[in-house]
Structure formats: structure tokens, C-alpha cells
């Protein structure tokens, strides 16, 4: 069953592989026909889609943990929308679903890749952030990968971003002795301490990260959640206490580099301090999904966990939103809303 469907919808295509920073001319917004869904599929009108740092890597034609975007095809990524036509059991017109075919107005989604979401528990956009992949990344990365325990001192880079802001708050809720964040503007630093409850925060543009971290964490750190890499990782290694653990989640400082970046120059400290540096991909932690949604929905309801979104209106501004994200113009999750 379905209402009258539009003849076409717009979608973003990657038209060239960016070298260094992506440019507007590497993308094109194109019209594509909209058809009734085939058997086992639902047609979804997207209401919000996500732009994320990992998408920059998918624009390169290199073998990675997730396949590269194809040229002259629609890009994809997290999206939430409303079913406007269904050819699948258990899904009705009007249902809201989370799926992986963002960057477009209409998506034909196989039902095994569609998850129903409840707009009465949280706003739909929250399923792309605090209750979605970014929230699960923070939760699994802190509690599972970094083996956080009560009393740990925690340092988070990119702390005003969607993942980082959740990590710091979750650590506080679970009894961290001290939570320190770094961000790229004085305004974001203020947000971390005044709204998100971080014990200390600094603007990494205001001086050497190692120096600022030492001042903010005079007793050292036990856990580092890395969204940035580079100088931040080097600083964390210097400030680690014995048996420190780092979750290496992202390295946004290196994503647009055209030359190899210098590695942390103090890696020898890993030996004496018996440090553990572990990479993470959120896809490995699907088993935590139910526990995560239950616990985090509780923290949202009680007001213990706060989140922000930076919303860019209109599909035509999708690429601008992505480029803004790479420049750090977002506070919290960057979302494109299709209204």
C-alpha cells in the first residue's frame, strides 16, 4: 500500500576522488526516478541523514574496513525517515525507520536493513546520534574497549563532537575521578565544562597539547578516547599513568593530509608504562545495542546525559554540512534535515 509517489527525488553523487580537502565540485546533486518498492523492500522518505568524519575515507579509492563510495552513484550513510510505500510484512506506511541509505530524498530499503524507531522515546534525529551509531561508539569504546572503571581519569579529544561529548558524560555518570576534554574553540571549551560537566577542558589551538593536558590532569590519565590522532595521541602517551588504555576511534587530524603525518614520537613509553592502544569499529559491538539503548534512554530521561545537534536544513546543503563537519563547525552531531 502507498500514497501517490513522486516521479523523482534528489540524491548526492561523488563525481571525483578528492585530493586533500574535498571541494564542492567533487560532488553533484542529481535527480533520480522514484519507483514503488520491490518485494521485501520499503520506500522511505528520508527526514534526516547523518554526515560523519569516516565518510572522508570512503571518498578515496583504497581498500579499507568499509568499501569506497562509487563514482557517479549515490553516497550512503545513516538516515531516518518515514515509510511511504511498503512491500514487506511488518512494515506499514507511516512507520519510522533507521537505515543506511542517506544522502538522498527517497530510499528503497531492503527490510533486513531497516530498523523501526520510536519517535515517542526521543526525537527521530537522536537515532542518528546519541541513540545511534555515535552513541554506541562512545558507549562501547569507553566501557568495552578502554575497560573503564570507577575512579579512572579520562581524557577525550574532539570532546565537543558527537562521540566525544557522550564519552565524557558517560565517564562522569559512571564515576570517573576526573574528565578532561580538548576542543577547537573557546566556546566549545565553555560548553564542555558548563553544560556537559567535564572537570577541565582546553582549546588545543591555544598552545602545545602536551603542556595544556599536563596542567589539566596533574595526576595523569588512565583512559584516553582518541578522535583526533597526531599531537593529541602523543600528549596522551606522555600523560598516561601505568596501565593506561587508549581507544583509537578516529584520527580526523589526518583525514585530509596528502603527506604522511609524523607518528607520536614517544611510542617507546608504551613499554615502561605497559599501555594498551586499541583501535575500534562500532560494527564489532552490535551485541551491546540493546543494553546501550536501555541505559542511555534512561540517562536521557533523567537529564543526566545531554546532547546537542547541529542541524543543516535542506538536501541541497548536504555537502556544505559535510565540509563544515571536517572543519569542526559542528557542536555535537551534524545532521542534515530534509523537512
N, C-alpha and C positions, 0 to 999 in steps of 0.2 A: 504494500500500500504506500502511496505517496501523494503529496500535493503536486501542483503543476511545477515542473522543474525548469530552471533557466536553461537557455541553449548553451551558454558558455560561462566560464569563470576564469579568473586570472591566476597565474602561478609564476613564481620566480625561478628562472633557469640560470645556471652558471654557464657563461659563454666563453670564458678564458681562464686558464690557471694563473692565479695571481703570483707575481714575483715580489716577495716582501709584503708590504701593506696592500690589501685588496683595494681596488678602485671601483667607482660606480660603473665604469664601462666594462668590468668583468662580469656583469650581470644583466639580465633582461627580464622585464615583466611582460609575459605573453598570455594571450587568450587561448584557452583550451576547451574543447567541447565537453559538456556535462551530459552523461547518459544515465539511465536507470541502472541500479546495481545488478550485477550478475548474481547467480545463486551463491549463497554463503557470504554475501557482502552487504554492507550498509553504505548508503551515500550520506556523507556528513558535511554539513555547512560549518566550516571552522569559525569559531568565535574568538579564539586566542591561539597564537602559536609562540613558541619559545625560540629565542636566539641565544646560543651558548658558545663559549670560547672553543670547545672541542671542534666546532664546525669549521674553524680555520684550517685545521689539519686535514679535514676531508676535502678541502679545495685543492690540495696537492695530489699529484698522481703518484703516490707512493704506497707501498704495502704497509698496512697498519692494522690495529685491532678492529677497525671498522672500515668498510670499503670506501674509496673516494667517491665524491659526487661525480656523476657522469656529466660531460659537457652537453648542453642543449637538451637537458632533461630537467624536470622539476627537482629542486632540492628537497630534503626531508628533515624532520626533527619533531620534537614533541608538540602536540596540538590537542586542544579540547574543543568539542563542538556539539552540535545538535543533529541527531539523525533526521534527515528529511525524506528518506525513502529506505525501506528495508526489504531485503530478500533473504532474510535469515531468521531462524527460530530464536525467540527470546529477546529480540530487539524490536522496538516499536518506534514509529515516528514520534519525535518529542523527547526520546531518551537522550541523556548527555553522555558522551563517551570521550575517553582519553585514548590517543593513538599516536602513531609515529609519522603521519603524513602531513607535516606542517608546510609552511611557505606557499600555501595555495588557499583559494576561497572554498573550493569543494574537493572532497577526497572520497574515493571509492575504497573502502577499508575492508579487508577480509576479517570476519568476526573473531577469528582466533587472535587478531592483533588489536582488538577493541576492548576496552575495559570500561564498564559503566561507572560513572561517578555521581555522587550525591551533592547537589547544589545546596541542600539544607544544612550540611555539616560545615561547609566552607565555600567561599566564592569559587567559581569554576577555575579562575586563573591560578588559585592556590595549588591545584593539582599539577601544575607545571613547575611549581617551585617548592614551597615549604612542605607540601604533602606529596610532592612528586619526586622526580629524579634528583633534583638538587638537595632536597631534604633527606632523602635516603642516602645520598653520597655523604652528607655531613654525619648522619647517624652511624652508618656502617664504618666510615673512615675513622671516627673518633672511638667508638666503643669496641669495634671488632678488630680493625687493622692496627690501630695505635694502642689497643689494650688499656684504654683509660681506666684509672682507678681513683677513688676519692682521695683528695689531698694532692693530686698532681698539679704542677704549674704548667699551663698550656699557652703556647704562642701560635697565633694564626696569622698568616699573610693573606692579603686580599680580603681583609676581615669585614669590609663593608659590602662585599659581594653576596650573591645569593647563598653560596655554600658557606663561606667564612663566617657570616653573621649568625648562621644557625649553629655552627660548631662551637663558637664562643659561648652562646647562651646555653646550649646543651651541657657544656662542661660546667658552667656555673650551677645549673639545676642539679647536676649530679655530684656537686661538692668539690670542685676544683679549689685549690688553695689560692690560686691567682690566675687570671686570664688576661693576656696581653694581645693586642691586635695592631697590625700595621695597615695603613690605607694611604691613598694618594692625594688627599686634600685635608685641610684643617677642619672643614665642615664635616667630613666623614669621620674624622677622629672624635669630634664632639658627639656625633651620633653614637659611636661605639660606647663611649663612657656614660653618656647621659641617658640614652634610650635602651641600649642593649645590655647595660650592666657590666661591661668589661672593667677590670680594675685599673688598667692602664692602656694607652694607645698612643701611637706616634705616626707622623706623616713622613713616609720614607724619603720624600723629596727634600726634607729639611736637614739632612746630614747623613753620614755613613750609618747604614742599618745596624751594623755590629755595635757601634757606640750607643745608639738610641735603645737598642734591645738590652744592653748591659745595664743601662740606667733604669729601664722599666722593669727588669727582672733581676734585681741584685742577687737573689739566691739561686739563679739559674732556672732552667726549664726542664721539664720531664717529657713533654709531648710537644711536637711541632706539627701543625697541619699546613702543608705546603701547597699553595695555589699559584705560586709565582716563580720559584726556582732562583737560579743565579745568586745574586748578592744576599738575598734573604736566606737561602739554604746554607750558605757559608756562615752567616751570622748565627743561625740556629745551632750549627755544629759547634761553634765557639761557646755558646751559652749553655749547651746541654750538660746536665748532671750525668753521672754514671748510669748506665742502663736506660738512657733516653730513647724514645721511639718517635720516628717521623713517618707520617703518612704522606706519600708523594702523590698528590691528587692532580695537580696541574702545574704548568710552567709557562704562564701567559707572557712572562718577560721575554721568552724565547720564540714565541709562535711566529713572529714576523721577521725574525732575523734571517739575513741572507748569507752570513758568515757564521762558522761555528762560534758559540759563546764560550767564554772561559768557564771551566768547571769550578766548583768550590776548591780553593787552593789548600784547604786544611783537612782534606779527607783522611789523613793519617790519624787524626783524633778519634776516628771511628773505632780504632783498635783499642787504645787505652781506656776509652770511655765505654767500650762494649755497646756501641749504639746499634740500633736497628732502623734501617731506612727501607721502607716497603712501599712499592707502587700499588695503586688500587684502581680498579674499574668497577663502577657501580653495578654493572651487569652480573658480577660474580656474587652479589649479595641479595638476590631475589628472595632467598629463604627468610630474610628479615622483614620483608614487606609488610606482613600483617601486624607483627609486633610493633613495627615503626609507626604505621598509620594510627594504631590504637593509642600508643604512648604519646605521639606528637599531637594528635587531635585533642587529647586530654590537656596537654600543656597550652594549646591554643585557647581552649575553652576557659581555662583557669586564668589566662592572661600572663602566665609565666614566660611564654615564648612569643616574641613579637617578630613581625616580618614586614618588609617593605617591598614594593614593586615599582619599577619604572616602566610606565605604560606608554607606548608609542601608538598612536591611532592611525589606522589605515594600512592596507596591504602595500600601497604604493611607497610607504616609508619603511618597508621591511629591511632593505639593505642599509639604509641610514641607521636604523636601530642596531643592526649587527656591527657596523663600523664604530658606532658610538660605544658599544659594549667593549670592543677591543681597545678603545681609547680610555676606558674607565669612566664613562659619563653616566653610568647607571649606579643607583643605590639599591641593593637587593636585586631581585630577579628582573631581568629585562624581558618584557612581554610585548608582542605586537597584537593589538586588539583590532578585530575586523568589524566590530559594531553591528 
